[in-house]
Amino acid sequence: MDVKARGQSRVDDRRIGRVVQVSPHGTLDLLSQREVQALSTQANSDMLALFRRCALAVMNTGSESDDAAEIFAAFHDFNVDIVQRTRGLKLRIKGAPASAFVDGRMIEGIRQHLFSVLRDIVYIGTEIEHSQRFDMGTPSGITDAVFHILKQAQVLTPKLRPNLVVCWGGHSISREEYEYTKEVGYHLGLRGLDICTGCGPGAMKGPMKGAAIGHAKQRVDGARYIGLTEPGIIAAEPPNPMVRQLVVLPDIEKRLEAFVRMGHGMIVFPGGVGTVEEVLYLLGLLLDPANREQQFPLVFSGPASSAGYFSELDKMLRTVLGPEAAERYEIIVGDAAAVAQRIGRGMRSVQEQRRHTGDAYYFNWLLRVPDAFQQPFEVTHDAVALLPISADLPAHELAAHLRRVFSAIVTGNVKEHGIRMIAEKGPFEIQGDPALMQLLDNLLQAFVRDGRMKLPGQQYEPCYVLRPVGTPVR
């Protein structure tokens, strides 16, 4: 992939010179008049503005930049209006990226993703955020909201045995690592397992591409390729073309909960701070005493060359969260078939447990997700500086706070408002026990050295500083 020199835009800003009208094919044909009007009223101008930004991200699939601010600046004149009709709506788009069209027609996968985004933003804005139906101040209310967003998107399949593998990993990975994710996906597809990822490029795309070949060989009909995203990250990680079912959750916390409620097993490929955030979220839940009996196969895997990456991650997790955390995952390096076999065995354990407990196959209702993992963390300089990073905390509580640390770094790296905050106020200050800070510094420095903070060819400038305070780890 050719990357432009520093100081030049990495965004292809070519655009369609005419106004384009696009209609849904089934996705939103049954949108109510009230929902259509909600997008055109002044009171919901924020909802329409959010949709415009997400729409541009979807139509900019394939961009060589993961800098949201850069993308939005390049297409500052992009606009999309809702045209109301008695039987639904049309989208009138101006200044659209040319890469979203072939011979003047919008690429079908992009069109479907565009209306999936609209569906979710309308539903969240009209039925979730301003509704008395969901008590968003309680864990059960948030879980119920996540369930209904997934139900509305039609990604929950009640009668299907556990077979959904969630794949996490970085959008900025080497070619060797990417090819390995495809190989693992291929072996998963041969076993009839479906794929759910964060929907972006890199380790989120590879498993789906590989699984598609495995599914084709086995003549699997109706295989699922589900992508879960949220408005803050979609510009940096636009949906890859393999995603068949796209769902936009309101924020990162609900996105993460959707992964663990829907998924039956997890594979973590090499990645950066976003991947570590996801790992800390899952391990924090599994270390909660209420979830001790939960069956959730978790495998860390990559090619042989990534052994050092997982060694560094394993060292950090064992030291910070303790040996009990390490018991919840396996590390399998350089053996894609073994990864798929291990996940396949784990699926049978999940099915047996769900039968025993009476829990649903399609949504893990019995998993406890505490308030610290559910409530959105508003990233600000003050909020980050006040995070208690101390070895005196129980492991699952420390995991919750560390997850927020990594969420803040993701925000400063690629989210538009985070990039703006760093430009205005400087880097986030992260404070904690000296030994913990040293472990974090070692891991983050390794990510910078290996190019895991930005896409290849982009120079990284840290959005954080680490301040050791307090007492060392016992």
C-alpha positions in Angstrom: 0.0 0.0 0.0 1.5 3.3 -1.0 1.3 5.9 1.7 1.8 9.6 1.0 4.6 11.6 2.6 4.1 13.2 6.0 2.3 16.5 5.7 0.2 15.4 2.7 -3.3 14.1 3.0 -3.7 10.3 3.0 -7.4 10.7 2.1 -8.5 10.3 -1.6 -10.8 13.4 -1.7 -12.2 12.7 -5.2 -15.9 13.0 -5.2 -19.0 12.6 -7.4 -19.8 16.0 -8.9 -23.5 15.6 -9.0 -26.3 15.1 -6.4 -27.1 11.4 -6.0 -30.4 10.0 -4.7 -30.4 6.6 -3.0 -33.4 4.5 -1.9 -33.5 1.6 0.5 -34.3 -1.9 -0.7 -36.2 -3.4 2.1 -34.0 -2.1 5.0 -36.1 1.0 5.8 -39.3 0.5 3.7 -41.3 0.2 6.9 -39.9 3.3 8.6 -42.7 5.2 10.2 -43.6 8.8 9.3 -42.7 9.8 12.9 -39.3 8.3 12.5 -38.7 10.0 9.2 -39.9 13.4 10.6 -37.6 12.9 13.6 -34.6 13.3 11.2 -35.9 16.5 9.6 -37.0 18.5 12.7 -34.8 21.1 14.3 -35.0 19.4 17.7 -33.2 16.4 16.2 -30.6 18.2 14.2 -27.9 16.5 16.3 -29.3 13.1 15.1 -29.1 14.2 11.5 -25.6 15.6 12.0 -24.5 12.3 13.6 -25.9 10.4 10.6 -24.1 12.6 8.1 -20.8 11.9 9.8 -21.3 8.2 10.0 -22.6 8.2 6.4 -19.3 9.8 5.2 -17.3 7.2 7.1 -19.2 4.3 5.5 -18.8 5.8 2.1 -15.1 6.4 2.6 -14.4 2.7 3.0 -10.8 1.9 2.0 -9.3 5.1 3.1 -5.6 5.1 3.9 -6.1 7.3 6.9 -7.4 6.4 10.4 -7.5 10.1 11.4 -11.1 11.0 11.7 -10.4 14.7 11.7 -8.4 14.4 8.4 -11.2 12.5 6.7 -13.9 15.0 7.8 -11.7 18.0 6.7 -11.1 16.5 3.3 -14.9 16.1 2.7 -16.0 19.3 4.6 -18.7 20.0 1.9 -20.2 16.5 2.0 -23.9 16.6 2.8 -26.8 14.2 3.0 -30.5 15.1 3.2 -33.5 13.0 4.1 -36.2 13.2 1.4 -39.5 12.2 2.9 -42.0 10.1 0.9 -45.3 8.6 1.9 -43.8 5.1 1.6 -40.5 5.8 3.3 -37.6 8.0 2.4 -34.7 8.7 0.0 -31.3 10.0 0.7 -30.1 13.0 -1.4 -26.3 13.0 -1.2 -23.9 15.8 -2.3 -20.1 15.6 -2.5 -20.0 11.8 -2.0 -16.6 10.0 -2.2 -16.1 8.7 -5.8 -14.8 5.4 -4.4 -18.3 4.5 -3.2 -19.6 4.3 -6.8 -19.0 2.2 -9.9 -20.1 3.6 -13.2 -22.2 6.2 -11.4 -24.0 3.7 -9.2 -23.4 3.3 -5.5 -21.7 0.0 -4.6 -24.4 -2.3 -3.2 -22.5 -3.2 0.0 -22.0 0.4 0.8 -25.6 1.2 0.1 -26.7 -1.5 2.6 -24.2 -0.3 5.2 -25.5 3.3 4.7 -29.1 2.3 5.5 -28.0 0.1 8.4 -26.4 3.2 9.9 -29.6 5.2 9.4 -31.7 2.4 10.8 -29.7 2.2 14.0 -29.3 6.0 14.5 -33.0 6.5 14.1 -33.9 3.7 16.4 -31.4 4.7 19.1 -32.4 8.4 18.8 -36.2 7.8 18.9 -36.6 4.6 21.0 -33.6 4.4 23.3 -32.1 7.8 24.2 -35.4 9.7 24.7 -37.6 6.9 25.8 -38.9 6.0 29.3 -38.9 2.4 28.2 -35.2 1.9 29.1 -33.7 2.9 32.5 -30.2 3.7 31.3 -29.1 4.3 34.9 -29.3 0.6 35.7 -27.3 -2.4 34.5 -30.5 -4.2 33.5 -31.8 -1.2 31.6 -28.6 -0.9 29.6 -28.5 -4.6 28.8 -32.2 -4.4 27.7 -31.3 -1.5 25.4 -28.4 -3.4 23.9 -30.6 -6.4 23.3 -33.3 -4.3 21.5 -30.7 -2.6 19.3 -29.4 -6.0 18.2 -33.0 -7.3 17.8 -34.0 -4.3 15.7 -31.0 -5.0 13.5 -32.1 -8.6 13.1 -28.7 -10.1 14.1 -30.1 -12.4 16.8 -30.9 -15.9 15.6 -32.9 -17.7 18.3 -32.8 -21.3 17.1 -29.1 -21.5 16.1 -26.7 -23.4 18.2 -23.7 -21.5 19.6 -21.4 -20.8 16.7 -20.6 -17.1 16.7 -16.8 -16.4 17.0 -15.9 -12.8 17.9 -12.5 -11.8 16.4 -10.7 -8.8 17.9 -7.4 -7.4 16.7 -5.8 -4.3 15.2 -6.6 -2.3 12.1 -2.9 -1.6 11.7 -1.2 -5.0 11.4 1.5 -6.4 9.2 0.8 -8.3 6.0 1.9 -11.5 7.6 -0.4 -11.0 10.5 -3.3 -10.2 8.1 -2.8 -13.4 6.1 -2.7 -15.4 9.3 -6.1 -13.9 10.4 -7.5 -15.1 7.0 -6.1 -18.6 7.6 -7.7 -18.8 11.0 -11.0 -17.6 9.5 -10.7 -20.3 6.8 -10.5 -23.0 9.4 -13.4 -21.5 11.3 -15.4 -21.5 8.1 -14.7 -25.1 7.5 -16.2 -25.9 10.9 -19.4 -23.9 10.1 -18.6 -21.1 12.5 -19.8 -17.6 11.9 -17.7 -14.4 12.4 -18.3 -11.2 14.3 -15.8 -8.4 14.4 -15.4 -4.7 14.9 -16.1 -4.4 11.2 -13.0 -2.4 10.2 -9.9 -3.4 8.2 -6.9 -5.6 9.3 -7.7 -8.2 11.8 -11.4 -7.3 11.6 -11.5 -8.1 7.9 -9.2 -11.0 7.5 -11.2 -13.6 9.5 -14.3 -12.8 7.4 -12.4 -13.2 4.1 -11.0 -16.6 5.2 -14.3 -17.8 6.6 -16.0 -17.0 3.3 -13.8 -19.5 1.5 -14.3 -22.2 4.2 -18.1 -21.6 4.2 -18.1 -21.9 0.4 -16.2 -25.2 0.4 -18.7 -26.6 3.0 -21.6 -25.1 1.0 -22.8 -23.3 4.2 -25.9 -21.3 3.5 -26.7 -18.1 5.4 -23.3 -17.7 7.0 -23.1 -14.6 9.2 -20.5 -11.8 8.9 -21.5 -9.3 11.6 -19.8 -6.0 12.2 -20.3 -4.0 15.4 -19.2 -0.4 15.5 -20.1 3.0 17.2 -20.1 6.6 16.0 -16.8 7.6 17.6 -14.7 4.9 15.8 -16.5 4.4 12.5 -14.5 7.0 10.6 -11.2 5.5 11.7 -12.5 1.9 11.1 -15.1 2.1 8.3 -17.0 -1.2 7.6 -15.0 -3.6 5.4 -16.8 -5.0 2.4 -17.1 -8.5 3.9 -19.5 -7.3 6.6 -23.1 -8.5 5.7 -24.8 -7.3 8.8 -23.7 -3.9 10.3 -24.9 -2.6 13.7 -24.1 0.8 15.2 -24.2 0.9 19.0 -24.4 4.2 20.8 -20.9 4.1 22.4 -17.9 1.9 23.0 -19.3 0.4 26.3 -22.5 -0.8 24.6 -20.6 -2.1 21.6 -18.4 -4.2 23.9 -21.4 -5.5 25.8 -22.9 -6.5 22.5 -19.8 -8.5 21.6 -19.8 -10.5 24.8 -23.6 -11.0 25.0 -23.8 -12.2 21.3 -20.5 -14.1 21.0 -19.9 -17.7 22.1 -16.1 -17.6 21.8 -13.3 -15.1 21.3 -10.1 -14.9 19.3 -7.7 -12.0 19.9 -5.2 -11.3 17.1 -2.3 -8.8 17.4 -3.4 -5.2 17.7 -2.9 -2.0 19.5 -4.5 -0.1 22.4 -8.0 -0.7 21.1 -7.4 -4.5 21.3 -6.0 -4.2 24.8 -9.1 -2.2 25.8 -11.3 -5.1 24.5 -9.2 -7.7 26.3 -9.3 -5.9 29.6 -13.1 -5.5 29.3 -13.6 -9.2 28.7 -11.1 -10.4 31.4 -12.6 -7.9 33.9 -16.0 -9.5 33.4 -14.7 -13.0 33.6 -12.7 -12.2 36.8 -15.9 -10.9 38.5 -16.8 -13.6 41.1 -20.4 -13.6 39.7 -19.1 -14.9 36.4 -16.8 -17.6 37.6 -18.8 -20.4 36.0 -19.2 -18.7 32.7 -17.9 -20.8 29.7 -16.2 -18.4 27.3 -13.4 -19.9 25.2 -10.7 -17.2 24.7 -7.6 -17.7 22.5 -4.8 -15.2 21.7 -3.2 -16.1 18.4 -1.0 -14.8 15.6 1.8 -16.0 13.3 5.0 -17.2 14.8 6.5 -13.8 14.3 4.0 -12.3 16.8 5.2 -14.5 19.7 6.9 -11.5 21.3 3.7 -9.4 21.1 1.7 -12.0 23.0 4.6 -12.6 25.5 4.5 -8.8 26.3 0.7 -8.8 26.6 0.7 -12.0 28.7 3.3 -10.5 31.1 1.3 -7.4 31.6 -2.0 -9.2 32.2 -0.4 -11.8 34.6 1.3 -9.1 36.6 -1.5 -6.6 36.8 -4.5 -8.9 37.0 -3.0 -12.1 38.5 -2.7 -15.7 37.5 -6.5 -16.2 37.6 -6.7 -13.9 34.6 -4.2 -16.0 32.7 -6.3 -19.1 33.3 -9.1 -17.6 31.3 -7.1 -17.6 28.0 -4.8 -19.7 25.9 -2.0 -18.5 23.6 -1.7 -20.5 20.3 1.0 -19.1 18.0 1.5 -20.2 14.4 -1.2 -22.9 14.2 -4.4 -21.7 12.6 -6.1 -25.1 12.6 -5.4 -25.6 16.3 -7.1 -22.3 17.1 -10.2 -23.3 15.2 -10.2 -26.7 16.9 -9.9 -25.1 20.3 -12.8 -22.7 19.6 -14.9 -25.5 18.2 -14.5 -27.5 21.5 -15.3 -24.4 23.4 -18.5 -24.0 21.5 -19.7 -27.4 22.8 -18.9 -26.3 26.4 -20.9 -23.1 25.9 -23.9 -25.0 24.5 -23.8 -27.5 27.4 -23.7 -24.6 29.9 -26.5 -22.7 28.3 -28.7 -25.8 28.3 -27.9 -26.4 31.9 -28.6 -22.9 33.1 -31.5 -22.3 30.7 -29.8 -19.2 29.2 -30.5 -18.3 25.5 -28.1 -19.4 22.8 -28.3 -16.1 21.0 -27.8 -13.6 23.9 -26.0 -14.3 27.2 -28.5 -12.9 29.7 -26.8 -14.5 32.7 -23.4 -12.8 32.2 -23.0 -10.1 34.9 -21.8 -6.8 33.5 -21.2 -4.4 36.4 -21.9 -0.6 36.2 -18.2 0.2 35.8 -18.2 -1.6 32.5 -21.5 -0.3 31.3 -21.6 3.5 32.0 -20.0 5.5 29.2 -16.7 7.0 30.2 -16.5 10.6 29.0 -12.9 11.1 28.1 -11.5 14.4 29.3 -8.1 15.4 30.6 -9.5 15.6 34.2 -11.4 12.3 34.0 -8.3 10.5 32.8 -6.0 12.0 35.4 -8.4 10.9 38.2 -8.6 7.2 37.2 -7.4 5.1 40.2 -4.7 2.8 38.8 -3.7 1.0 41.9 -2.7 -2.6 42.7 -4.7 -2.4 45.9 -7.9 -2.7 43.9 -9.6 -6.1 43.2 -8.5 -7.5 39.8 -11.9 -7.0 38.1 -12.1 -3.4 39.3 -8.6 -2.6 38.2 -9.4 -4.0 34.8 -12.4 -1.7 34.5 -10.2 1.4 35.2 -7.4 0.2 32.9 -9.9 -0.4 30.2 -10.8 3.3 30.5 -7.1 4.2 30.2 -6.8 2.4 26.9 -10.2 3.8 25.8 -8.8 7.3 26.4 -5.7 6.6 24.3 -7.9 5.3 21.4 -9.9 8.5 21.7 -6.7 10.6 21.5 -5.3 8.6 18.6 -8.2 8.4 16.1 -11.4 9.9 17.3 -12.1 13.4 16.0 -13.0 15.0 19.3 -10.1 13.3 21.0 -7.6 14.6 18.4 -9.0 18.0 18.9 -8.7 17.8 22.7 -5.0 16.7 22.4 -4.3 19.6 20.0 -5.9 22.1 22.4 -4.7 20.9 25.8 -1.8 18.5 25.2 -1.6 14.8 26.1 -3.7 13.0 28.6 -1.9 12.5 32.0 -2.2 8.9 33.3 -1.3 8.4 36.9 -0.8 5.2 38.9 1.4 2.9 40.9 5.0 3.1 39.6 5.2 -0.7 38.7 1.9 -0.6 36.9 3.0 2.5 35.0 6.2 0.8 34.0 4.3 -2.2 32.6 2.0 0.0 30.6 5.0 2.0 29.3 6.7 -1.2 28.2 3.6 -2.4 26.3 2.8 1.0 24.8 6.4 1.6 23.7 6.4 -1.8 22.0 3.2 -0.8 20.1 4.8 2.4 18.9 8.0 0.5 17.9 6.0 -2.1 15.9 3.7 0.5 14.3 0.6 -0.6 16.0 -0.6 2.9 17.0 -1.3 4.1 13.4 -1.6 2.8 9.9 1.7 1.9 8.2 3.7 4.9 7.1 2.1 7.3 9.6 4.4 8.8 12.3 2.9 8.5 15.8 3.1 11.2 18.4 1.8 10.0 21.8 -1.5 11.4 23.1 -0.6 10.5 26.7 2.1 10.8 29.4 2.5 8.3 32.3 3.0 9.7 35.8 4.1 7.1 38.4 2.7 8.0 41.9 1.8 6.1 45.1 3.2 2.8 46.1 4.7 0.0 44.0 3.0 -3.3 43.3 3.2 -5.7 46.2 
